[in-house]
Amino acid sequence: MSANDLKGFSLIGASRGSIGGAVFHGVNPATGESLQPIYHSAGAQEIDEAVQLAAAASADLARRSGTERAALLRAIAEELENARADFERLVPLETALPTARAGGELGRTTGQLRLFADLVEEGSWIDARIDHADPQRQPLPKPDLRSLLRPIGPVVVFGASNFPLAFSVAGGDTASALAAGCPVIVKAHPAHPATSERAGLAITAAVARCGFPAGTFSLLFDAGHEAGAALVRHPLVRAVAFTGSTAGGRALMDLAATRAQPIPVFAEMGSINPVFVLPAALVARTDAIANQLHASVLQGVGQFCTSPGLIVIPAGPAGDDLRDRLRDRFAASTAAAMLTAGIAQRHAEGAAQLGRRDGVMVLVAPAQAAGTAQPNLFETDAERFIADVMLQEEVFGPTSLIVRVRDDAQMRELAAALPGQLTATLLADTDDEIAAAALIETLTNVAGRVLMNGVPTGVEVSAAMVHGGPYPASSDARSTSVGTAAIERFARRVCYQNLPDALLPAALQEANPLRILRLVDGARALR
Amino acid sequence: MSANDLKGFSLIGASRGSIGGAVFHGVNPATGESLQPIYHSAGAQEIDEAVQLAAAASADLARRSGTERAALLRAIAEELENARADFERLVPLETALPTARAGGELGRTTGQLRLFADLVEEGSWIDARIDHADPQRQPLPKPDLRSLLRPIGPVVVFGASNFPLAFSVAGGDTASALAAGCPVIVKAHPAHPATSERAGLAITAAVARCGFPAGTFSLLFDAGHEAGAALVRHPLVRAVAFTGSTAGGRALMDLAATRAQPIPVFAEMGSINPVFVLPAALVARTDAIANQLHASVLQGVGQFCTSPGLIVIPAGPAGDDLRDRLRDRFAASTAAAMLTAGIAQRHAEGAAQLGRRDGVMVLVAPAQAAGTAQPNLFETDAERFIADVMLQEEVFGPTSLIVRVRDDAQMRELAAALPGQLTATLLADTDDEIAAAALIETLTNVAGRVLMNGVPTGVEVSAAMVHGGPYPASSDARSTSVGTAAIERFARRVCYQNLPDALLPAALQEANPLRILRLVDGARALR
């Protein structure tokens, strides 16, 4: 298989979609040129076929052992690595992201697949619980009860625009759903169709190689929103995962809520990722903080979910100094191509709108050329920020708003007024510790991840990670889309009462043949 | 405190509601007589006050240790036990349930509170995870990441009609939400207001005794649906728990989904709880099965969420024999008062409707006197049952539908066609094992709990229990409303990155001062 195999058709299990629907092209955002091949939108029948295949594969996938699922996830990682040269060519072409980023993101993507492989191979994630019977109990005998987490069924994943590998076709949502034992139908993001198709081919090759049913994975292309909506409405779909804008995520949530049988939507959406600069740190390392924040806002042309869109700085000369240094660095930064012309246009409009709000001072706001973004920086005060919800909305791209606060108390007041966030960051020194402790308590209610003396960009994939947060950061604050806990989104607990050992899943049999950690009569045990 | 303290007003934290809203009475369903005192519906201002108090108490509750929360839960159990005589008088008066049931349900309620007390005192339920830093890692250093489950904030609990203690004011939803560290606002079920007020007084006494903030608990009365709707719409409420009808639960789901900030609704709703009688068991113990099923359908006048409304029996003479024995037992059963006149009326209407469907044969369908239910039994075939969704809907009360199946294959076909269920039961002998294994695999996709050679009525409160299931059995198949896993509904994971040890919650500090089981660098450890 090679990039020459790219055909521009959906992957319906092991088959190809057909000509019929609207067509579209990938576009090189750096040049505006249309790319080959032509992509064909999936029709209603193809969408239904993909879901039917997935539903038919559900029972097979649910029966597969953790070892088998791990083998599939590792095979996908290998197939993706085999396509490294293709991704290093296609990703920059379709997204204007640099080649090094394509390679780095591929490493993150395969690492993520292997992390889930290790998790399900070990097997304890299913949280097996056993409560033994007590026939003598008064007033009623106690039954034998055993439960575990089981896959929920077909999951629809929407590829994100900004991580063409790690949050797209073979990204974290797909990895965690397959790990849980759920078939996956990906709706490709139209901004990187060739990258999507190449990743899809890697997955279908791995599915075939590992002897999984064809319905384990499908990839659907669509020029617009129809295929996505049809998937969310399809009665056999059991959950939806999405990374993107608040408007897009909310539309899917609303659609799923009006189904005859509502299903959960796990949408990771908008966040302005506040950074709080505390007084002692501000004085001790003004220049280092300016460098750190400038680099974080500009990373990936600001096209990260965790890009810091809000920088909270104390009033006074030290704060003025940091503000000025940030202004100088932002002003000296050059334009860069964004992922798509549309994203660049929305960035330019969002930044312009921010600059026009009452009480907002423009620090840096260069004219924006089509398709590109040049960093913007604005400043306002805490009263204004708290009162104007428009100032609390994400502008996706390299744009940030500085908010000046009178004192620690006003910093906390601002923190408490924030809508839900993916992250909240404190830049604090030892002398800031009392203020920091109070702020952390407040921010714990606001954000999914609270971090100190770092930058929010860069999301580690590990057991403890949370990439989620109260609405509108995500649709369900109780979930994460990154890290091993992401698997819990796609599993439900099923209980078996008084079943003979032979009829129980291996994970619940008395002898614990899988050697997993279980909760037995209230105590964690390997027995 | 005594039953003489019942005033008929809402409990807004430590204060009492006021005269103003619509009034209503408890009613003795056995006699139709109105009971004292008069109950006053909570007004819009009182509702807002209760939620504001809860929101203000949230931070305090989140800070409380597991030991402190355990003390509160045990104090509530003690206060409830101190009111045993009141409950043994009030419950039968308001619900027509027998005194022994009131006592038994009180034991279940206090046992449940103490189970959650043990869980949070031990503390490992918060699933603390630690991934240590690796500053040397290439290409990027690895940060220190630590996460745990934290309370989500104010929870609204709707008391159920059918378990005036165990699924009501101080029931499983309240116990699990308080255990998680969430303030609770209960909307009392209007069918047992005095029982509700008495339980509410027990909780407020415990809250005061344990030094918890008054906003920890409020109890609101309402003659209609307005207070409940206002609570679900209130912007400071973070989750909803409900047990009742599918229509009621769906209305709350729809309301919550249209909020500016949508919140999860955990609704435990309708279920027909299919029972499958397999061929060998059918022949081996026809009479015992008839007795067992008859008793299960009639238990509590059929007013259990897990009452078997569907009995699947093979065609042929042995099946005819079981059908006839069931018919004889149902026909010989007497009428009993239901929880309310409305419930009795809906039962009579539902049973009559079932009997009028095409292809449904009436086996037992006595005239129903107002306020009471006399058992009904109907029969149809599998084709008819699968084709007619009306036959798949719950009739709440002592009414059951027998469906005859040709063979094992049709039994599986019927199982696969079922809407989501709380439970599915197999009555099977050793010789049924092959058919049973196939059926269990199918039913695992349909139900939250699959049980064998028992009856679904009677829901154990333990770690492994699942009381939930795919929609419409519950709003979210990934949750349970009974058992210790119920606490997970009210918690969200929060991650801390690179925080100094002193600023971390105790559960995440390096020395593990709480001695809880944690996931450290991928391995479960007490260190």
Chai-1 contact restraints between the chains, C-beta under 6 A:
chainA,res_idxA,chainB,res_idxB,connection_type,confidence,min_distance_angstrom,max_distance_angstrom,comment,restraint_id
A,R129,B,A463,contact,1.0,0.0,6.0,A-B,restraint_1
A,R129,B,A464,contact,1.0,0.0,6.0,A-B,restraint_2
A,D131,B,S462,contact,1.0,0.0,6.0,A-B,restraint_3
A,D131,B,A463,contact,1.0,0.0,6.0,A-B,restraint_4
A,D131,B,A464,contact,1.0,0.0,6.0,A-B,restraint_5
A,L145,B,E460,contact,1.0,0.0,6.0,A-B,restraint_6
A,L145,B,S462,contact,1.0,0.0,6.0,A-B,restraint_7
A,L145,B,A464,contact,1.0,0.0,6.0,A-B,restraint_8
A,L145,B,M465,contact,1.0,0.0,6.0,A-B,restraint_9
A,R146,B,A464,contact,1.0,0.0,6.0,A-B,restraint_10
A,S147,B,A464,contact,1.0,0.0,6.0,A-B,restraint_11
A,S147,B,V466,contact,1.0,0.0,6.0,A-B,restraint_12
A,A257,B,A257,contact,1.0,0.0,6.0,A-B,restraint_13
A,Q261,B,Y471,contact,1.0,0.0,6.0,A-B,restraint_14
A,A437,B,L503,contact,1.0,0.0,6.0,A-B,restraint_15
A,I440,B,L503,contact,1.0,0.0,6.0,A-B,restraint_16
A,T444,B,V494,contact,1.0,0.0,6.0,A-B,restraint_17
A,R449,B,C495,contact,1.0,0.0,6.0,A-B,restraint_18
A,V450,B,Y496,contact,1.0,0.0,6.0,A-B,restraint_19
A,L451,B,Q497,contact,1.0,0.0,6.0,A-B,restraint_20
A,L451,B,N498,contact,1.0,0.0,6.0,A-B,restraint_21
A,M452,B,N498,contact,1.0,0.0,6.0,A-B,restraint_22
A,M452,B,L499,contact,1.0,0.0,6.0,A-B,restraint_23
A,G454,B,N498,contact,1.0,0.0,6.0,A-B,restraint_24
A,E460,B,P143,contact,1.0,0.0,6.0,A-B,restraint_25
A,E460,B,L145,contact,1.0,0.0,6.0,A-B,restraint_26
A,S462,B,D131,contact,1.0,0.0,6.0,A-B,restraint_27
A,S462,B,L145,contact,1.0,0.0,6.0,A-B,restraint_28
A,A463,B,R129,contact,1.0,0.0,6.0,A-B,restraint_29
A,A463,B,D131,contact,1.0,0.0,6.0,A-B,restraint_30
A,A463,B,L519,contact,1.0,0.0,6.0,A-B,restraint_31
A,A464,B,R129,contact,1.0,0.0,6.0,A-B,restraint_32
A,A464,B,D131,contact,1.0,0.0,6.0,A-B,restraint_33
A,A464,B,L145,contact,1.0,0.0,6.0,A-B,restraint_34
A,A464,B,R146,contact,1.0,0.0,6.0,A-B,restraint_35
A,A464,B,S147,contact,1.0,0.0,6.0,A-B,restraint_36
A,A464,B,C495,contact,1.0,0.0,6.0,A-B,restraint_37
A,M465,B,L145,contact,1.0,0.0,6.0,A-B,restraint_38
A,M465,B,C495,contact,1.0,0.0,6.0,A-B,restraint_39
A,V466,B,S147,contact,1.0,0.0,6.0,A-B,restraint_40
A,V466,B,R493,contact,1.0,0.0,6.0,A-B,restraint_41
A,V466,B,C495,contact,1.0,0.0,6.0,A-B,restraint_42
A,Y471,B,Q261,contact,1.0,0.0,6.0,A-B,restraint_43
A,A477,B,R492,contact,1.0,0.0,6.0,A-B,restraint_44
A,R478,B,R492,contact,1.0,0.0,6.0,A-B,restraint_45
A,R492,B,A477,contact,1.0,0.0,6.0,A-B,restraint_46
A,R492,B,R478,contact,1.0,0.0,6.0,A-B,restraint_47
A,R493,B,V466,contact,1.0,0.0,6.0,A-B,restraint_48
A,V494,B,T444,contact,1.0,0.0,6.0,A-B,restraint_49
A,C495,B,R449,contact,1.0,0.0,6.0,A-B,restraint_50
A,C495,B,A464,contact,1.0,0.0,6.0,A-B,restraint_51
A,C495,B,M465,contact,1.0,0.0,6.0,A-B,restraint_52
A,C495,B,V466,contact,1.0,0.0,6.0,A-B,restraint_53
A,Y496,B,V450,contact,1.0,0.0,6.0,A-B,restraint_54
A,Q497,B,L451,contact,1.0,0.0,6.0,A-B,restraint_55
A,N498,B,L451,contact,1.0,0.0,6.0,A-B,restraint_56
A,N498,B,M452,contact,1.0,0.0,6.0,A-B,restraint_57
A,N498,B,G454,contact,1.0,0.0,6.0,A-B,restraint_58
A,L499,B,M452,contact,1.0,0.0,6.0,A-B,restraint_59
A,L503,B,A437,contact,1.0,0.0,6.0,A-B,restraint_60
A,L503,B,I440,contact,1.0,0.0,6.0,A-B,restraint_61
A,L517,B,R524,contact,1.0,0.0,6.0,A-B,restraint_62
A,L519,B,A463,contact,1.0,0.0,6.0,A-B,restraint_63
A,R524,B,L517,contact,1.0,0.0,6.0,A-B,restraint_64
